[in-house]
Amino acid sequence: MLNPQKNQKGFAAFYITLLIMAVILGIAGSIFISTWGEQKISGNIVKSSQAYYIAEAGIEDALLRLVKGMNFSNPYNFKVGSGTSTVEISDIVGGSRIITSQGDIFNRIKKVRIVYEISTEKTSFYYGAQVGEGGIIMDDNSQIEGNVFSNGNINAGPNTQITGTVRVAKNGNYINGVNIGKDAYVYQCLNSEITGTLNAATTSNCTYGNYVLLSEEIATSALPISQEQINQWKEEAASGGTISDYTLSGTQKASLGPKKIEGTLILQNNAELSITGTIWVTGNITIQDKAKAYLDKNAYGSNSGVIISDGKTTLQNSSKTFGSGETGSYIMLISTATGDAITIQDSAETDILFTQNGYILIQNSAKLREISGYGIHLKNSVKIIYEVGLQDTSFTSGPGGTWEVTSWKEVE
């Protein structure tokens, strides 16, 4: 005969055993899940760190290519172990490049960006103002402090001076009426005074410290901004839509870009325009009376930005145009017009001016970082002191600098 009490004790023991086993399995499962999660997190951290160092390896490779003058496509891929770095190197704007490297390993992404720009604190090369086929016109008492490279003639009035070395490209081109503080390289010298050595094929009414017969034609140097690049910037602007004439005045503040303006752009009387993308103006641009135009920090960071005009651009009366405020960020104003395409005067300040087909006219006082284009016209008593320009190994003194990494940070 079965004993009910004994059966109940056996069931209770079985139940307790199951309960203990369930607790043990639960604890083991928790430990397993916790350990697995920590291992996964640890693996993600390791892979993220690997992605970061792969991105840094891409930056180092880009710097090596630039320093050594090696060729590279843009962008290009750089293999690092099991990962890949995708490197993009920007064009030079205002003596500054932005290098971006994206490290990727097992779909873990890290991105590093640096600013690589010319610093004037040290000197490893010398540079000069760069001018195209329009050459340079210097009115009475005007002066350029530094070196000059021109694809066109230099015509100067009384008491004008270029303090550095001058190189004028192409046979048949000349310098006329200028006092040059260092050496001169030109096909024909007319009515000029060269303190150092004159390297010329022919000379008439010139004085010089030494004379060397020019043995070969001086090659031209392409301007830094191509038509293809300008077209690309115009496409960027047009992608944001098109508006008609745009004016800000008084205490008005606004943001704009990317945008194409079919008409004119006018900023005046202390107005402020924050630029959030490339702007293309089909007509004239006027920035005057202490008005400001600057790159939006959130939109640009350490990158540079562009405003293009197919008409004439005028900067005057203490107006200011500048970058985002971060290292390596500059604003470039471009005009594709002919004649006096850009005029800067009356204590206006800007970063970079470039003309494709016309002259940059400078009068009274002005402050800028870089000036380059088809031609330059200095009015009476104007003095140019530029910060960066065309790097040329033939310049042995004058304004100089060295390429330095001025900013290095993770951006993604």
C-alpha positions as CSV (number, residue, x, y, z in Angstrom):
1,M,0.0,0.0,0.0
2,L,1.4,3.5,-1.1
3,N,2.3,5.9,1.7
4,P,0.7,9.4,0.7
5,Q,3.0,11.2,3.1
6,K,6.1,9.7,1.6
7,N,4.8,10.6,-1.9
8,Q,4.3,14.2,-0.8
9,K,7.8,14.5,0.6
10,G,9.2,13.1,-2.7
11,F,7.3,15.6,-4.8
12,A,8.5,18.5,-2.5
13,A,12.1,17.4,-2.9
14,F,11.6,17.2,-6.7
15,Y,10.1,20.6,-6.7
16,I,12.9,22.1,-4.7
17,T,15.4,20.5,-7.0
18,L,13.8,22.1,-10.0
19,L,13.6,25.4,-8.3
20,I,17.3,25.3,-7.4
21,M,18.2,24.2,-10.9
22,A,16.1,27.1,-12.4
23,V,17.8,29.6,-10.1
24,I,21.2,28.2,-11.1
25,L,20.3,28.3,-14.8
26,G,19.0,31.9,-14.3
27,I,22.2,33.0,-12.6
28,A,24.3,31.3,-15.3
29,G,22.2,32.9,-18.0
30,S,22.6,36.3,-16.5
31,I,26.3,35.8,-16.2
32,F,26.5,34.6,-19.8
33,I,24.4,37.5,-21.1
34,S,26.3,40.0,-19.1
35,T,29.7,38.6,-20.2
36,W,28.6,38.4,-23.8
37,G,27.3,42.0,-23.7
38,E,30.6,43.2,-22.2
39,Q,32.6,41.3,-24.7
40,K,30.5,42.8,-27.5
41,I,30.9,46.3,-26.0
42,S,34.6,45.7,-25.6
43,G,34.8,44.4,-29.2
44,N,33.0,47.5,-30.5
45,I,35.3,49.8,-28.5
46,V,38.3,47.9,-30.0
47,K,36.9,48.2,-33.5
48,S,36.1,51.9,-33.0
49,S,39.6,52.5,-31.8
50,Q,40.9,50.6,-34.8
51,A,38.8,52.7,-37.1
52,Y,40.1,55.9,-35.5
53,Y,43.7,54.9,-35.9
54,I,43.0,53.8,-39.5
55,A,41.7,57.3,-40.1
56,E,44.8,58.8,-38.6
57,A,47.0,56.6,-40.8
58,G,45.2,58.1,-43.8
59,I,45.9,61.6,-42.6
60,E,49.6,60.7,-42.1
61,D,49.7,59.2,-45.6
62,A,48.2,62.4,-47.1
63,L,50.7,64.6,-45.3
64,L,53.5,62.5,-46.6
65,R,52.2,62.8,-50.2
66,L,51.9,66.6,-49.9
67,V,55.3,67.1,-48.3
68,K,57.1,64.8,-50.9
69,G,55.1,66.2,-53.8
70,M,53.7,62.8,-54.7
71,N,50.7,62.2,-57.0
72,F,47.3,61.3,-55.6
73,S,43.7,61.0,-56.8
74,N,41.0,62.8,-54.9
75,P,39.5,61.1,-53.0
76,Y,41.7,58.0,-52.7
77,N,41.6,54.8,-50.6
78,F,44.5,53.7,-48.4
79,K,44.6,50.1,-47.1
80,V,45.5,49.7,-43.4
81,G,45.5,46.0,-42.2
82,S,41.9,44.8,-42.5
83,G,40.5,48.3,-42.7
84,T,40.4,51.1,-45.3
85,S,41.0,54.8,-45.0
86,T,39.2,57.1,-47.5
87,V,41.2,60.3,-47.8
88,E,40.0,63.6,-49.4
89,I,42.3,66.6,-49.8
90,S,40.8,70.0,-50.6
91,D,42.2,72.6,-53.0
92,I,44.3,75.3,-51.5
93,V,42.2,78.3,-50.4
94,G,43.9,81.2,-48.7
95,G,47.0,79.1,-48.1
96,S,45.0,76.4,-46.4
97,R,44.0,72.8,-47.2
98,I,41.4,70.6,-45.4
99,I,42.4,66.9,-45.2
100,T,39.6,64.5,-44.2
101,S,40.2,60.8,-43.6
102,Q,37.5,58.2,-42.9
103,G,38.6,55.0,-41.3
104,D,36.4,51.9,-41.8
105,I,36.9,48.4,-40.3
106,F,34.0,45.9,-40.2
107,N,31.6,48.8,-40.8
108,R,32.9,50.8,-37.8
109,I,33.4,54.3,-39.0
110,K,35.6,57.1,-37.6
111,K,36.5,60.4,-39.3
112,V,39.4,62.7,-38.7
113,R,39.9,66.2,-40.2
114,I,42.9,68.4,-40.1
115,V,43.7,71.9,-41.3
116,Y,47.1,72.1,-43.1
117,E,48.0,75.7,-43.8
118,I,50.8,78.2,-44.3
119,S,52.2,79.6,-41.1
120,T,54.3,82.7,-41.3
121,E,56.0,82.0,-37.9
122,K,58.7,79.8,-39.6
123,T,60.2,79.9,-43.1
124,S,60.9,76.9,-45.4
125,F,59.9,78.6,-48.7
126,Y,59.1,82.1,-50.0
127,Y,56.1,83.2,-52.0
128,G,54.8,86.1,-54.1
129,A,51.7,87.7,-55.3
130,Q,50.4,85.9,-58.4
131,V,48.9,87.8,-61.4
132,G,47.6,86.6,-64.8
133,E,47.9,88.0,-68.3
134,G,46.4,91.3,-67.3
135,G,49.6,92.1,-65.4
136,I,50.0,94.9,-62.9
137,I,49.3,98.6,-63.1
138,M,50.9,100.7,-60.4
139,D,49.8,104.4,-60.1
140,D,52.1,107.0,-58.5
141,N,53.7,106.2,-55.1
142,S,52.1,102.8,-54.9
143,Q,54.0,99.8,-53.4
144,I,53.9,96.0,-53.2
145,E,55.7,94.6,-50.2
146,G,57.1,91.2,-51.2
147,N,57.6,89.2,-54.4
148,V,55.6,89.2,-57.6
149,F,55.0,86.6,-60.3
150,S,53.1,87.9,-63.3
151,N,52.0,86.4,-66.6
152,G,51.6,89.9,-68.0
153,N,53.4,93.3,-68.2
154,I,54.1,95.5,-65.2
155,N,53.5,99.2,-65.9
156,A,54.4,101.7,-63.1
157,G,54.2,105.4,-62.5
158,P,56.7,107.6,-60.6
159,N,57.9,106.6,-57.2
160,T,56.5,103.1,-57.3
161,Q,58.2,100.1,-55.7
162,I,58.1,96.3,-55.4
163,T,60.3,95.4,-52.5
164,G,61.0,91.8,-53.4
165,T,61.9,89.8,-56.5
166,V,59.9,90.1,-59.7
167,R,59.3,87.4,-62.3
168,V,57.4,88.2,-65.5
169,A,56.7,85.3,-67.8
170,K,56.7,84.9,-71.6
171,N,59.0,86.4,-74.2
172,G,57.9,89.9,-75.3
173,N,56.6,90.9,-71.9
174,Y,58.2,93.8,-69.9
175,I,58.5,95.8,-66.8
176,N,58.3,99.6,-67.2
177,G,59.1,102.3,-64.7
178,V,59.3,100.3,-61.4
179,N,61.8,100.3,-58.6
180,I,62.6,96.7,-57.6
181,G,64.2,95.9,-54.3
182,K,65.7,92.5,-55.2
183,D,66.1,90.7,-58.5
184,A,64.1,90.9,-61.7
185,Y,63.5,88.2,-64.3
186,V,61.9,89.5,-67.5
187,Y,62.2,89.5,-71.3
188,Q,62.4,93.3,-71.5
189,C,63.4,95.9,-68.9
190,L,62.3,99.5,-69.6
191,N,63.0,102.6,-67.4
192,S,63.3,100.7,-64.2
193,E,65.8,100.4,-61.3
194,I,66.7,96.9,-60.1
195,T,68.7,96.8,-56.8
196,G,69.8,93.2,-57.3
197,T,70.4,91.2,-60.5
198,L,68.5,92.0,-63.7
199,N,67.9,88.8,-65.8
200,A,66.7,90.1,-69.1
201,A,66.9,89.6,-72.9
202,T,66.9,93.3,-73.7
203,T,67.1,96.4,-71.6
204,S,66.5,100.1,-72.2
205,N,67.2,102.9,-69.7
206,C,67.4,100.5,-66.7
207,T,69.9,100.5,-63.8
208,Y,70.8,97.4,-61.9
209,G,73.4,95.9,-59.5
210,N,74.3,93.0,-61.9
211,Y,73.2,91.9,-65.3
212,V,72.6,88.4,-66.6
213,L,71.4,87.6,-70.1
214,L,68.1,85.7,-70.0
215,S,68.8,82.4,-71.5
216,E,65.3,80.9,-71.8
217,E,61.7,81.9,-71.7
218,I,60.1,82.2,-68.3
219,A,57.1,79.8,-68.2
220,T,53.7,81.1,-67.2
221,S,52.0,79.9,-64.1
222,A,48.3,78.9,-64.1
223,L,46.0,80.8,-61.8
224,P,44.9,78.8,-58.7
225,I,41.2,78.7,-59.7
226,S,40.1,76.9,-62.8
227,Q,36.9,77.4,-64.9
228,E,35.9,73.9,-64.0
229,Q,36.1,74.7,-60.3
230,I,34.1,77.9,-60.7
231,N,31.4,75.9,-62.7
232,Q,31.2,73.4,-59.8
233,W,30.7,76.1,-57.2
234,K,28.0,77.7,-59.4
235,E,26.2,74.3,-59.5
236,E,26.4,74.0,-55.7
237,A,24.8,77.5,-55.3
238,A,22.1,76.7,-57.8
239,S,21.2,73.5,-56.0
240,G,19.7,75.6,-53.2
241,G,17.3,77.4,-55.5
242,T,17.1,80.8,-57.2
243,I,15.9,84.2,-55.9
244,S,15.9,87.7,-57.3
245,D,17.7,90.8,-56.0
246,Y,18.8,90.5,-52.3
247,T,19.4,93.5,-50.0
248,L,20.1,93.8,-46.3
249,S,20.3,97.2,-44.6
250,G,20.5,98.8,-41.2
251,T,20.3,96.4,-38.3
252,Q,19.0,93.5,-40.5
253,K,20.6,90.1,-40.0
254,A,19.9,87.0,-42.1
255,S,21.3,83.7,-43.2
256,L,21.6,82.6,-46.8
257,G,23.0,79.8,-48.9
258,P,23.4,77.7,-51.0
259,K,21.6,80.1,-53.3
260,K,21.7,81.6,-56.8
261,I,20.7,85.3,-57.0
262,E,19.5,86.4,-60.4
263,G,20.2,90.1,-59.9
264,T,22.3,92.0,-57.3
265,L,23.4,91.4,-53.7
266,I,23.7,94.5,-51.5
267,L,24.7,94.6,-47.9
268,Q,24.9,98.1,-46.2
269,N,24.6,100.2,-43.1
270,N,25.8,97.6,-40.5
271,A,23.7,94.7,-41.9
272,E,25.0,91.2,-41.3
273,L,24.8,88.1,-43.6
274,S,25.6,84.7,-42.3
275,I,26.5,82.4,-45.2
276,T,25.4,78.8,-44.9
277,G,26.3,77.7,-48.4
278,T,27.9,78.8,-51.7
279,I,26.3,82.0,-53.2
280,W,26.3,82.8,-56.9
281,V,25.2,86.3,-58.0
282,T,24.6,87.0,-61.7
283,G,24.8,90.7,-61.2
284,N,26.8,93.1,-59.0
285,I,27.8,92.7,-55.4
286,T,28.1,95.8,-53.1
287,I,29.2,95.4,-49.4
288,Q,29.6,98.8,-47.7
289,D,29.1,101.0,-44.7
290,K,30.4,98.6,-42.0
291,A,28.2,95.7,-43.3
292,K,29.5,92.2,-42.6
293,A,29.3,88.9,-44.5
294,Y,30.8,85.8,-42.8
295,L,30.7,82.0,-43.0
296,D,28.3,80.3,-40.6
297,K,30.3,78.3,-38.1
298,N,27.9,75.4,-37.9
299,A,27.7,75.1,-41.7
300,Y,31.4,75.5,-42.5
301,G,33.5,74.7,-39.4
302,S,37.1,74.9,-40.5
303,N,36.2,74.8,-44.2
304,S,36.3,77.8,-46.5
305,G,33.4,79.3,-48.6
306,V,32.8,81.1,-51.8
307,I,30.7,84.0,-53.2
308,I,30.8,84.3,-57.0
309,S,29.7,87.3,-59.0
310,D,29.3,87.5,-62.8
311,G,29.2,91.3,-62.3
312,K,31.4,93.7,-60.4
313,T,32.1,93.4,-56.7
314,T,32.7,96.5,-54.5
315,L,33.9,96.3,-50.9
316,Q,34.1,99.7,-49.2
317,N,33.6,101.9,-46.2
318,S,34.9,99.6,-43.4
319,S,32.9,96.6,-44.6
320,K,34.2,93.1,-43.6
321,T,33.9,89.7,-45.1
322,F,35.5,86.7,-43.3
323,G,35.5,83.0,-42.5
324,S,33.8,81.1,-39.7
325,G,36.3,82.0,-37.1
326,E,37.8,78.5,-36.9
327,T,41.4,77.9,-38.0
328,G,41.7,77.4,-41.8
329,S,38.3,78.9,-42.6
330,Y,38.4,81.8,-45.2
331,I,35.9,83.5,-47.5
332,M,36.8,83.9,-51.1
333,L,35.1,86.5,-53.4
334,I,35.3,85.7,-57.1
335,S,34.3,87.9,-60.0
336,T,34.1,86.6,-63.6
337,A,33.5,90.2,-65.0
338,T,35.9,92.1,-67.2
339,G,37.4,95.6,-66.6
340,D,37.6,96.6,-62.9
341,A,35.9,93.4,-61.7
342,I,36.6,93.8,-58.0
343,T,37.1,97.1,-56.2
344,I,38.3,97.2,-52.5
345,Q,38.7,100.6,-50.8
346,D,38.2,102.8,-47.8
347,S,39.5,100.4,-45.0
348,A,37.5,97.4,-46.2
349,E,38.7,94.0,-45.0
350,T,38.4,90.5,-46.6
351,D,40.2,87.2,-46.9
352,I,40.7,86.3,-50.5
353,L,40.0,88.1,-53.8
354,F,40.1,86.4,-57.2
355,T,39.2,87.6,-60.7
356,Q,39.0,85.4,-63.7
357,N,38.9,88.0,-66.5
358,G,39.2,91.4,-65.0
359,Y,41.3,93.6,-62.6
360,I,41.3,93.9,-58.9
361,L,41.3,97.6,-58.2
362,I,42.7,98.7,-54.8
363,Q,42.5,102.2,-53.6
364,N,42.9,104.0,-50.3
365,S,43.5,101.4,-47.6
366,A,42.4,97.7,-47.5
367,K,43.3,94.6,-45.6
368,L,43.3,91.1,-47.1
369,R,45.1,87.7,-46.9
370,E,45.5,86.7,-50.5
371,I,45.0,88.4,-53.9
372,S,45.2,86.7,-57.2
373,G,43.6,87.0,-60.7
374,Y,43.8,88.3,-64.2
375,G,45.3,91.7,-63.3
376,I,45.9,94.1,-60.4
377,H,45.6,97.9,-60.4
378,L,47.0,99.9,-57.5
379,K,45.8,103.4,-57.3
380,N,47.9,106.3,-56.0
381,S,49.8,105.7,-52.8
382,V,48.3,102.2,-52.2
383,K,50.5,99.7,-50.4
384,I,49.8,95.9,-50.6
385,I,51.1,93.6,-47.8
386,Y,49.9,90.1,-48.5
387,E,50.1,87.1,-46.2
388,V,50.2,84.2,-48.6
389,G,50.6,83.7,-52.3
390,L,52.3,81.6,-55.0
391,Q,55.1,79.3,-53.7
392,D,58.1,79.7,-55.9
393,T,61.6,78.2,-55.3
394,S,63.2,81.0,-57.3
395,F,62.2,83.5,-54.5
396,T,65.1,83.5,-52.1
397,S,63.7,86.2,-49.7
398,G,60.6,88.2,-48.9
399,P,57.4,86.9,-47.3
400,G,57.8,83.3,-46.4
401,G,56.1,80.5,-44.5
402,T,56.0,76.8,-43.9
403,W,53.2,74.3,-44.1
404,E,51.9,73.3,-40.7
405,V,49.1,71.3,-39.2
406,T,47.1,73.9,-37.3
407,S,44.1,71.8,-36.3
408,W,43.5,68.0,-35.8
409,K,40.2,66.6,-34.5
410,E,37.8,63.8,-34.8
411,V,34.6,64.9,-36.5
412,E,32.6,61.7,-36.7
